Amino acid sequence: MPEGPRRPRRGATTIEEVARAAGVSRQTVSNALNAPHRVRPATLARVTAAIRGLGYQPDQSARSLRSGARRTIGYLAPVDDPFDPNPLMAGFLEALVDAAGARGQRVLLFRPVPPTADPSAAVDELVAARQVDGLVLADVVREDARVGHVARLGVPFVTFGRTGPGEPQHWVDVANDAAMAAVVRHLAALGHRRIGYLGASEDLPWMAARRAGFLAEARRLGLSALVAAGPETAAGPETAAVRALLRGPDRPTAVVAGSDLLALDVYEAVRAEGLTVGPGGVAVTGFHDTPLCRHLHPALTSVRLPLQAIAVSLVGRLLDQVRGQPAPTAGVELAGELVARGSSGRPAAAPRRAVPRESVDTGPDTA
């Protein structure tokens, strides 16, 4: 059946038209948009239905001029390689955009030019232009110059990562030590008594916390804890350090890595020593639960970071500051989630070495 003639396209729906359709005043519609707690539930439902039915879109620029709020959050993006991006921070950005959108906010990414330059000038320019209501900083380290600079500017800000004593406690972070302790308990419950550890530089506070959590829990459970160490300048130092650990007299039956990328070095070292990864061989675990975990063979046991919860908490704490709420006196620590996969399992009496393909026994597996 042919469609009837279309109505001529009109201009954008106005707030007055929404008010007439809902049978309320213009101020009531404004309250429904900006302060819904002031509107009775039945009235709010009528206004919301009218907004949806008419396709009304509030004029954000006009609202910003009236309130002074830009409804935009600035995110100082960490320096990264576009050809080898950090999968963790990419996931965090996705979570941050979603969390901001749910609160009617946008995220503006910015970075110093060139990328290696001091970020202070880029921050100053953004704040002076009044383009954002507040800032999010990530990858915060000890005595981070960015934190001190933004705090001196007096602009609302939050950090993914802990700030130090004497600095504003606007941070949200993962309980890295507790998450690593959960990994140790998982391996101990499977029967592992000798556990190795491979971590990155302890100048990174999250890596230092993971190592501390590993050692403390291993000590509490009476396990043998072996930390892989090797020359910093050697080719492939991480793999070499793990190989040295596996050749030692007290060879570990499991190796805990401080990140998923470090776990790749452990896989390489285990196989270079003629051993297998997983049950009956050397158990391996990672940290971050990046997508590569599911594609390794066997799939990697790892700690999943609560990126969505981190982003929601950061946005909430930032908007509280923007609205003049008292500054928090303590940060927020969120738990990671252990995701067990095939790379961790019960140890054999001794780690099983890989058998050359031509020597494989086709009979029943009694290992």
C-alpha positions as CSV (number, residue, x, y, z in Angstrom):
1,M,0.0,0.0,0.0
2,P,1.6,3.3,-1.0
3,E,2.4,5.7,1.8
4,G,0.6,8.9,2.2
5,P,2.3,12.2,1.7
6,R,4.9,13.0,4.3
7,R,4.5,16.0,6.5
8,P,7.0,18.8,5.7
9,R,10.1,18.6,7.9
10,R,9.9,21.1,10.7
11,G,12.7,22.6,12.8
12,A,13.9,21.0,16.0
13,T,11.3,20.3,18.7
14,T,11.2,23.0,21.3
15,I,10.8,22.6,25.1
16,E,7.5,24.5,24.8
17,E,6.1,21.8,22.5
18,V,7.2,19.1,25.0
19,A,5.5,21.0,27.8
20,R,2.2,21.3,25.8
21,A,2.3,17.5,25.0
22,A,2.9,16.6,28.6
23,G,0.4,19.1,30.0
24,V,3.0,20.8,32.2
25,S,4.9,24.0,32.4
26,R,8.1,24.8,30.7
27,Q,9.9,24.9,34.1
28,T,8.6,21.4,34.9
29,V,10.2,20.1,31.7
30,S,13.4,21.8,32.6
31,N,13.3,20.3,36.1
32,A,12.7,16.8,34.6
33,L,15.9,17.2,32.5
34,N,18.1,18.8,35.0
35,A,16.7,17.9,38.5
36,P,14.4,14.9,38.1
37,H,14.3,14.4,41.9
38,R,12.2,17.6,42.1
39,V,9.4,16.2,39.9
40,R,6.7,13.8,41.0
41,P,7.1,10.3,39.5
42,A,3.9,10.4,37.5
43,T,4.7,13.8,36.1
44,L,8.2,12.8,35.3
45,A,6.9,9.7,33.4
46,R,4.6,12.0,31.3
47,V,7.4,14.4,30.5
48,T,9.8,11.6,29.6
49,A,7.2,10.0,27.3
50,A,6.6,13.4,25.6
51,I,10.4,13.9,25.1
52,R,10.7,10.5,23.5
53,G,7.6,10.8,21.4
54,L,8.6,14.2,20.0
55,G,12.3,13.3,19.7
56,Y,13.3,16.3,21.7
57,Q,17.0,17.0,22.0
58,P,18.1,19.6,24.7
59,D,20.4,22.4,23.4
60,Q,23.6,21.4,25.2
61,S,25.4,24.6,24.3
62,A,22.7,26.8,25.8
63,R,22.6,24.7,28.9
64,S,26.4,25.0,29.2
65,L,26.2,28.8,28.9
66,R,23.6,29.0,31.6
67,S,25.2,26.6,34.0
68,G,28.9,27.1,33.2
69,A,29.2,23.3,32.9
70,R,30.7,21.8,29.7
71,R,29.5,18.3,30.4
72,T,32.9,17.2,29.1
73,I,35.6,15.2,30.9
74,G,39.2,15.6,29.8
75,Y,41.3,12.4,29.7
76,L,45.1,12.8,29.5
77,A,45.8,9.8,27.3
78,P,48.9,7.8,28.1
79,V,51.6,7.8,25.5
80,D,51.2,4.6,23.4
81,D,52.3,3.0,20.2
82,P,49.5,3.0,17.6
83,F,51.0,-0.1,16.0
84,D,51.2,-2.0,19.3
85,P,48.6,-0.4,21.6
86,N,48.2,-1.3,25.3
87,P,45.1,-3.5,25.3
88,L,44.4,-2.8,29.0
89,M,44.3,1.0,28.6
90,A,42.2,0.6,25.4
91,G,39.7,-1.3,27.5
92,F,39.8,1.3,30.2
93,L,39.0,4.0,27.6
94,E,36.0,2.1,26.4
95,A,34.8,1.8,30.0
96,L,35.4,5.4,30.7
97,V,33.4,6.6,27.6
98,D,30.5,4.3,28.6
99,A,30.5,5.5,32.3
100,A,30.7,9.2,31.2
101,G,27.9,8.8,28.7
102,A,25.6,7.2,31.3
103,R,26.0,10.4,33.3
104,G,25.4,12.7,30.3
105,Q,29.1,13.5,29.9
106,R,31.5,13.3,26.9
107,V,35.2,12.4,27.1
108,L,37.8,14.6,25.4
109,L,41.1,12.9,24.8
110,F,44.2,15.1,24.7
111,R,48.0,14.5,24.8
112,P,51.1,16.7,24.8
113,V,52.7,17.6,21.4
114,P,55.1,16.0,20.8
115,P,54.0,12.9,22.9
116,T,57.2,12.9,25.0
117,A,56.8,16.5,26.1
118,D,55.8,17.6,29.6
119,P,52.0,17.4,29.8
120,S,51.7,20.6,31.9
121,A,51.3,22.9,28.9
122,A,48.6,20.7,27.3
123,V,46.7,20.6,30.7
124,D,47.1,24.4,31.1
125,E,45.7,25.1,27.6
126,L,42.7,22.9,28.1
127,V,41.8,24.3,31.5
128,A,42.3,27.9,30.4
129,A,40.0,27.4,27.4
130,R,37.3,26.0,29.8
131,Q,36.7,23.1,27.5
132,V,36.3,20.5,30.3
133,D,34.7,20.3,33.8
134,G,37.5,18.1,35.2
135,L,40.3,15.7,34.3
136,V,41.0,12.0,34.5
137,L,44.7,10.9,34.9
138,A,45.8,7.2,34.4
139,D,49.0,5.2,35.0
140,V,49.7,7.3,38.1
141,V,53.1,6.6,39.6
142,R,54.8,7.7,42.8
143,E,55.4,11.4,43.1
144,D,53.6,11.9,39.8
145,A,54.3,15.4,38.5
146,R,50.9,15.5,36.8
147,V,49.0,15.1,40.1
148,G,50.9,18.0,41.7
149,H,50.4,20.3,38.7
150,V,46.6,19.6,38.3
151,A,46.1,20.0,42.1
152,R,47.8,23.4,42.0
153,L,45.5,24.5,39.2
154,G,42.5,23.8,41.4
155,V,40.6,21.9,38.7
156,P,38.5,18.9,39.7
157,F,40.4,15.6,38.9
158,V,40.5,11.9,39.6
159,T,43.2,9.3,39.0
160,F,43.3,5.7,38.0
161,G,46.2,4.8,40.4
162,R,47.0,5.8,43.9
163,T,48.2,9.2,44.9
164,G,50.8,9.6,47.7
165,P,50.4,10.8,51.2
166,G,49.9,14.6,51.3
167,E,48.3,14.6,47.9
168,P,44.5,14.7,47.1
169,Q,43.0,11.3,47.6
170,H,40.9,11.3,44.5
171,W,42.1,7.9,43.2
172,V,40.5,4.6,42.3
173,D,42.7,1.5,41.9
174,V,42.8,-2.3,41.9
175,A,43.7,-4.2,45.0
176,N,46.7,-5.6,43.3
177,D,48.2,-7.3,46.3
178,A,45.0,-9.0,47.3
179,A,44.4,-10.2,43.7
180,M,47.9,-11.7,43.6
181,A,47.3,-13.4,46.9
182,A,44.2,-15.0,45.4
183,V,46.4,-16.4,42.6
184,V,48.7,-17.9,45.1
185,R,45.8,-19.5,47.0
186,H,44.4,-20.9,43.7
187,L,47.7,-22.6,42.9
188,A,48.2,-23.8,46.5
189,A,44.8,-25.4,46.4
190,L,45.8,-27.3,43.3
191,G,48.8,-28.8,45.1
192,H,51.6,-26.4,44.1
193,R,54.2,-26.0,46.8
194,R,57.1,-24.3,44.8
195,I,55.9,-21.2,42.9
196,G,58.0,-18.9,40.8
197,Y,57.3,-15.2,40.1
198,L,58.2,-13.0,37.1
199,G,57.5,-9.3,37.5
200,A,58.5,-6.0,35.8
201,S,60.2,-3.0,37.3
202,E,59.1,-2.2,40.9
203,D,59.2,1.5,40.0
204,L,55.7,0.9,38.9
205,P,53.6,0.9,42.0
206,W,51.1,-1.7,40.8
207,M,53.9,-4.1,40.0
208,A,55.5,-3.6,43.4
209,A,52.1,-4.3,45.0
210,R,51.7,-7.5,43.0
211,R,55.1,-8.8,44.0
212,A,54.4,-7.9,47.6
213,G,51.1,-9.7,47.6
214,F,52.7,-12.8,46.0
215,L,55.5,-13.0,48.6
216,A,53.3,-12.3,51.6
217,E,50.7,-15.0,50.7
218,A,53.3,-17.6,49.8
219,R,55.0,-16.9,53.1
220,R,51.7,-17.2,55.0
221,L,50.9,-20.5,53.3
222,G,54.4,-21.9,53.9
223,L,55.2,-22.2,50.1
224,S,58.6,-22.0,48.5
225,A,58.6,-18.6,46.6
226,L,61.2,-18.2,43.9
227,V,61.6,-14.8,42.2
228,A,63.0,-14.9,38.6
229,A,65.8,-12.5,38.2
230,G,68.2,-11.9,35.3
231,P,70.6,-9.3,33.8
232,E,68.6,-6.2,32.7
233,T,70.7,-5.8,29.5
234,A,70.6,-9.4,28.3
235,A,68.6,-10.2,25.2
236,G,65.2,-11.5,26.3
237,P,66.0,-11.0,30.0
238,E,62.6,-12.2,31.2
239,T,62.7,-15.5,29.3
240,A,66.3,-16.1,30.3
241,A,65.4,-15.4,34.0
242,V,62.5,-17.9,33.9
243,R,64.7,-20.5,32.1
244,A,67.3,-20.2,34.8
245,L,64.6,-20.7,37.4
246,L,63.4,-23.9,35.7
247,R,66.9,-25.3,35.6
248,G,67.4,-24.8,39.3
249,P,67.5,-27.6,41.9
250,D,64.1,-26.6,43.3
251,R,62.3,-26.2,40.0
252,P,58.9,-24.5,40.5
253,T,55.8,-26.3,39.4
254,A,54.0,-23.0,38.7
255,V,55.2,-19.5,37.6
256,V,53.1,-16.4,38.3
257,A,53.6,-13.5,35.9
258,G,52.9,-9.9,36.9
259,S,51.1,-9.3,33.5
260,D,49.7,-11.2,30.6
261,L,52.5,-10.0,28.4
262,L,55.1,-11.4,30.9
263,A,53.2,-14.6,30.9
264,L,54.1,-15.0,27.2
265,D,57.7,-14.9,28.2
266,V,57.0,-17.7,30.7
267,Y,55.3,-19.8,28.0
268,E,58.4,-19.4,25.8
269,A,60.8,-20.3,28.6
270,V,58.8,-23.3,29.7
271,R,58.7,-24.7,26.2
272,A,62.4,-23.8,25.5
273,E,63.2,-26.0,28.4
274,G,61.3,-28.9,26.9
275,L,58.5,-28.7,29.4
276,T,54.7,-28.3,28.9
277,V,52.4,-25.5,30.1
278,G,49.4,-26.6,32.2
279,P,48.3,-29.5,34.2
280,G,51.1,-32.1,34.7
281,G,53.6,-29.6,33.5
282,V,54.3,-26.0,34.7
283,A,51.3,-24.0,35.6
284,V,51.4,-20.4,34.4
285,T,49.2,-17.4,35.4
286,G,49.0,-13.8,34.2
287,F,47.4,-10.5,35.3
288,H,45.0,-8.2,33.4
289,D,42.9,-10.8,31.5
290,T,43.5,-9.2,28.1
291,P,42.0,-10.8,25.0
292,L,45.2,-12.8,24.3
293,C,44.5,-15.0,27.3
294,R,41.7,-16.8,25.5
295,H,43.8,-17.4,22.4
296,L,46.9,-19.0,24.0
297,H,47.2,-22.7,24.2
298,P,46.4,-23.6,26.8
299,A,44.3,-20.6,27.6
300,L,45.9,-18.4,30.3
301,T,44.6,-18.1,33.9
302,S,44.6,-14.5,34.7
303,V,43.2,-11.7,36.9
304,R,40.4,-9.7,35.3
305,L,40.5,-6.0,36.3
306,P,37.1,-4.4,37.1
307,L,37.5,-1.7,34.4
308,Q,33.8,-0.9,34.2
309,A,33.5,-0.4,38.0
310,I,36.7,1.6,38.0
311,A,35.4,4.0,35.3
312,V,32.0,4.4,37.0
313,S,33.7,5.2,40.3
314,L,36.1,7.7,38.7
315,V,33.3,9.5,36.9
316,G,31.1,9.6,40.0
317,R,33.9,11.0,42.2
318,L,34.8,13.6,39.5
319,L,31.2,14.8,39.1
320,D,30.9,15.1,42.9
321,Q,33.8,17.5,42.8
322,V,32.4,19.4,39.9
323,R,29.1,19.9,41.9
324,G,31.0,21.2,44.9
325,Q,30.8,18.1,47.1
326,P,33.5,17.8,49.8
327,A,36.7,16.3,48.5
328,P,37.2,12.6,49.5
329,T,39.6,11.8,52.2
330,A,40.5,8.3,50.9
331,G,40.7,6.5,47.6
332,V,38.6,3.6,46.4
333,E,40.2,0.1,46.1
334,L,38.3,-2.5,44.0
335,A,38.9,-6.2,43.8
336,G,40.2,-8.1,40.8
337,E,38.6,-11.4,39.6
338,L,40.6,-14.6,39.2
339,V,39.6,-16.2,35.9
340,A,40.9,-19.8,35.9
341,R,41.7,-21.5,32.6
342,G,43.7,-24.4,31.3
343,S,47.2,-22.9,32.0
344,S,46.9,-23.7,35.7
345,G,46.3,-27.1,37.1
346,R,47.6,-29.8,39.4
347,P,51.3,-30.5,39.2
348,A,52.8,-33.8,38.4
349,A,55.4,-35.4,40.6
350,A,57.9,-33.5,38.4
351,P,57.1,-31.1,35.6
352,R,56.5,-33.2,32.4
353,R,58.9,-32.6,29.5
354,A,57.4,-32.4,26.0
355,V,57.9,-35.6,24.0
356,P,59.2,-35.3,20.4
357,R,56.3,-35.9,18.0
358,E,57.9,-39.0,16.4
359,S,58.2,-40.6,19.9
360,V,54.6,-40.1,21.0
361,D,53.0,-43.2,22.5
362,T,49.6,-43.7,21.0
363,G,48.5,-45.8,23.9
364,P,46.3,-44.7,26.9
365,D,47.6,-41.6,28.7
366,T,48.4,-42.5,32.2
367,A,50.1,-39.3,33.2
